[in-house]
Amino acid sequence: MIQVKKQPTKIKIEYGDFQTPVELAEQICRKLIRHHISPDVIIEPTCGIGNFIQASAHSFKSARSIIGIEINQNYIKEFEQNYQVSQDKRILIKQADFFYFDWKSLEIGLDESILVIGNFPWITNSQQGVIGGKNLPEKNNSFNYSGIDAITGKSNFDISEWMLIRMIQWLHNRNACLAMLCKTSISRKLLNYIAAQKLNLSYCSTDKIDAKKHFGVAVDACLLFCQFDPTSRNYFCDVFSSLESKNHHRIGYQDSFLVNDSVTFHKLKDLYNLKPEQKWRSGIKHDCSSVMELQKIDNTLVNGLGEVVKLEETFLFPLLKGSDVAHNRIEMTNRYVIVPQRFVGEPTEFIKDVAPKTWHYLEEHAEYLNARKSKIYQNNPRFSIFGVGSYTFLPWKIAICGLYKQLTFRLIGNIDQKPTIFDDTVYFLSFADKQAADQAFHLLTSSMAIEFYSSLIFWDEKRPIKTSILNSLNLDALAEKLSTAS
C-alpha cells in the first residue's frame, strides 16, 4: 500500500492509504491458485480503491461473494467509477471502520471457505501519535500477548499486527485462508502469536516482495499466507525468496522458540544451551549521552553540550560504541563515559566525598538526568544507570554489536589501563584473564559456532543479534564437538 511520489499527506499516513499496484495483486492471486485456493467468499478488509477486489474477481470465478470494506468514501466512489461493479453482482463494497466492524454481520456459512486478502496500513502507533492520527484500535489487553503490549499503551507496535491478529482470531476455527502483505518481522510475530495461543493452523508461508519496486520504501516485506482448519496445529513457516520461487527453507519451533533454519539447527541442536553459566550482557544504558558521555579533544574533556568538563578519573571509563566494535576500532578511543555505580541500585551519594568534581558536575546537569523518560530510572538512586555489574569492570571482553547484520566478534582488553565500557547496542562476555578470553574467542569464531548462530538469527530485524540467541550456544559442548571433529 505504499506508492509514494510526493511527501505523503497526514491523511494518507494515518489511514495507510498507499495502494497496492494491480499487477502485484494479480501476481498474488496467481500464487494462491498455485496453492490450490478456491474460496467461496473473498474479503478485503481495507480495500482502498479495490485493486485486490478487481484482481480477485478476475482470478476466482467460482467465488460466490467478494466483499470489500473501506472507511474512505472517496475511495469507494473511485473504485465504483473505475471498475463497473454492476457488471459483477458478486462484489459488495461496505463503508465501515475496520476497528469497529462486526464480522459476524457478513453471515458466512460455517461450511463456506473464506479468503481474506489485502494489505493493512504499514504504520506504527507512535507514528500515529506524531501526526495526531486517530486511526487506532481501542487500547486494551484482550489478546494477552506480550508482543502487542502496545494495545495497553505500553509500547510501540505496527497497527497491521493488531489487525492481522483480529483476522486470525476470526478465521482460525474455520476453513479459511489469509493472504496479506506485511513487514517480514510482523509475519514472524503472527506465527509466534498463533503458536503461543495454540490456535489452529494448517499451513503457513511467506513470499518475499520487492517493497522498493512496488511501494517505494526500503522495508523487508512479504506476502503472509496462512491456511486454517478447525483441527490442525502446524507451527512452521516455509520461506520463499519471491512469489515466483519454488525453493524455500523452513522456519519453525525448537524448544518453544522460533529458529530461522530448522534443518541446520536440528543438525547442531546438541550445542543448544538451556541454562548458560556465563551470560552475555548488554552495555551501559544511561539515556543521557549529552551529559554522561564525553570526548577528549587535545587532552580536554568536552560533553555533548559543548561544555569543557573537569572530572576526577574515578568514575570515568573509556567508551566504545557499537559502530566502533563493528568496524574494529577497539585499540583506543577518545570517548569516555561516567559510570557512577558498580551495580544496579547502588546508592550514589558517596560520590560527593570520593569525587566532588564529578558529583558537582552531575548535580549541575541534574535537570537532564531527571528528564529521562524511561520508568526504570524512577525510584532509583540519583543519576542511576543500568547494564552495570561486576562483569562491567573485568579486564577482558568478547564483544559484538547487536545492530549490524554480521556475526563479527571482537576480543577487547583494557584501554588506558582501565576496563573498556560499551554502549547498550553492544553485547559482551567478560573474563578475568586473557587465556580464558582467548579460548572462548577461538570457539565463538569457529565455523560451527557461526553456523549455529546463523540458524537462529533473523537478519531482517532491527536488532538481529540478541542476548537470548548468544546465550543459547553451549561453549563447553562446542569445544568438545570441535575437539572430536579434529
Beta strands, then each sheet from edge to edge (+ up, - down):
strand 1: 41-44
strand 2: 65-70
strand 3: 91-95
strand 4: 114-119
strand 5: 176-183
strand 6: 203-209
strand 7: 221-228
strand 8: 236-240
strand 9: 248-254
strand 10: 257-259
strand 11: 281-282
strand 12: 293-297
strand 13: 300-303
strand 14: 308-309
strand 15: 316-320
strand 16: 335-338
strand 17: 396-401
strand 18: 410-412
strand 19: 421-422
strand 20: 426-431
sheet 1: 3+ 2+ 1+ 4+ 5+ 7- 6+ 8+ 9- 10+
sheet 2: 11+ 20- 17+ 18-
sheet 3: 14+ 13- 12+ 16- 15+ 19+
end
